[in-house]
Amino acid sequence: MALTTTTYGYTKERSGEARPVSPDIAAVEPGSLTFEINHMDLFYGDHHALKDVSMDIRTHEITALIGPSGCGKSTFLKSLNRRNDLVENCRITGDIRFEGKDIFREVDLLALRTRVGMVFQQPTPFPKSIFENVAYGPRLQGISHKGELAGIVEQSLRQAACWDEMKDRLNQSALGLSGGQQQRLCIARTLAARPSVILMDEPTSALDPISTQKIEDLALELKEKYTIIIVTHNMQQAKRISDKTAFFLLGELIEFDDTVKMFTDPSNPKTEEYITGRFG
Amino acid sequence: MLENYEKAMGELHDRMSLLSMKLEKAMEDTWYALENKDLVLADKVYRGDQAINDLVRECMQKDLSISMLHDPVARDWRYLMATMKILSDIERIGDHCADICHYLIRMENLHHGLPLLPGLKEMYGVMSSMVSDVLTFYNSQEKTDVELMKDKDDIVDLAFDSLMEEISRQIAEHPEYARDYMSYVLIVKYVERMADHASNIADCIIYRDTSRIIV
């Protein structure tokens, strides 16, 4: 595969350089490649934050990104739906392909972010009703029919395992929900946009164990229909829910393998030292 | 946290070393009692099995508590899993020492003064070296010599077949000693099983070192 070198940063984004648009990203079969990352480097100004990262992420798998703070795992995650585009002096080289297409050259940014949703560390409900939180994305996509919106909201809340808790309070403010409920609402909001990939950046780090368990169960259910990439500091969580694990250290992808292999017989001594708690 | 973890792992390792020493002593005493018809020593081995069982239980509890409290992974996880399985095999080898001594006492109480079965010493010696080797491999973190273990296990199996033939012949020639020889059948079988347990321990050490599961 030919490598491309691209520079995407604040300046170029603001300067309005046109990119080819391809909104109709085709659905793909389980086991096929969702993301292909080849020789990706990322710089924040002079700081080389990600170094020659290559990795394939398969459809309907959960991939956990682990590593000590500052190793580049969240930066990598954010690159997958181009959330680094607006970071000043951020420069990415190499090749990132989503369902076979170059995310910088061949995929429209809105289409990319629709298909690659994101859930953040802290729950981020809008100061709106539960219904409006979930309907927000579909409305932006141009859906205005009330019945259709209601159907999407119900389906998304069901998928996020919160319909039974929230069906009788859809018009109440989302800010009144507990932290765990808010996070599941945010997942429902992400699902409402009908993505094929969900990026999760430490989605349970602010939650209690029961809420964490619910999110983990949810992730395992969702992987039947979605590809999930999760950043976590919780080794047990990575073991419990992921199919593949990637270990980052100082911007390098040290090891990427099946989770069982990574946690029973890692190939790289640095991985072993990190996961056994002997450094990091 | 890591300090406590390393300390707990170190304690388990120390107790496993002690258990290995106790087992090797029991095996040595078992042979001495068998060869010299030393019933006092046989009784001591028989009763001493409880101490081995107690130590096995203690090691299992340590292993489980480390697994539960520290969530080990990678090499540590393989070490703890292998150790748990090895403990079962060690406990069985200890039981077989006690079983051999039990049947030795029973045989000698018949007062027939039967000589030691020819070939039993060699069989016991090979089995004993297998157990000794695997315990050394386990405690010193050395790699197991798989081929050597296989060869020795084959020798023990051949010796078992040969001794069974010999016992059948002896029973046919001296039916009046049939009860003594029935005890010998069991003793020879225990020795053969002890070699199997040594092979199982070798397989566990291979898992610990390579993550390869051998069945």
HADDOCK unambig.tbl for C-alpha pairs under 7 A between the chains (distance, minus, plus):
assign (segid A and resid 263 and name CA) (segid B and resid 73 and name CA) 5.42 0.50 0.50
assign (segid A and resid 263 and name CA) (segid B and resid 74 and name CA) 5.06 0.50 0.50
assign (segid A and resid 264 and name CA) (segid B and resid 73 and name CA) 5.87 0.50 0.50
assign (segid A and resid 264 and name CA) (segid B and resid 74 and name CA) 3.92 0.50 0.50
assign (segid A and resid 264 and name CA) (segid B and resid 75 and name CA) 6.74 0.50 0.50
assign (segid A and resid 264 and name CA) (segid B and resid 77 and name CA) 6.75 0.50 0.50
assign (segid A and resid 264 and name CA) (segid B and resid 78 and name CA) 6.82 0.50 0.50
assign (segid A and resid 265 and name CA) (segid B and resid 74 and name CA) 5.12 0.50 0.50
assign (segid A and resid 265 and name CA) (segid B and resid 75 and name CA) 6.75 0.50 0.50
assign (segid A and resid 265 and name CA) (segid B and resid 211 and name CA) 6.24 0.50 0.50
assign (segid A and resid 266 and name CA) (segid B and resid 74 and name CA) 6.55 0.50 0.50
assign (segid A and resid 272 and name CA) (segid B and resid 74 and name CA) 6.36 0.50 0.50
assign (segid A and resid 275 and name CA) (segid B and resid 73 and name CA) 6.83 0.50 0.50
assign (segid A and resid 276 and name CA) (segid B and resid 72 and name CA) 6.48 0.50 0.50
assign (segid A and resid 276 and name CA) (segid B and resid 73 and name CA) 5.96 0.50 0.50
assign (segid A and resid 277 and name CA) (segid B and resid 2 and name CA) 6.94 0.50 0.50
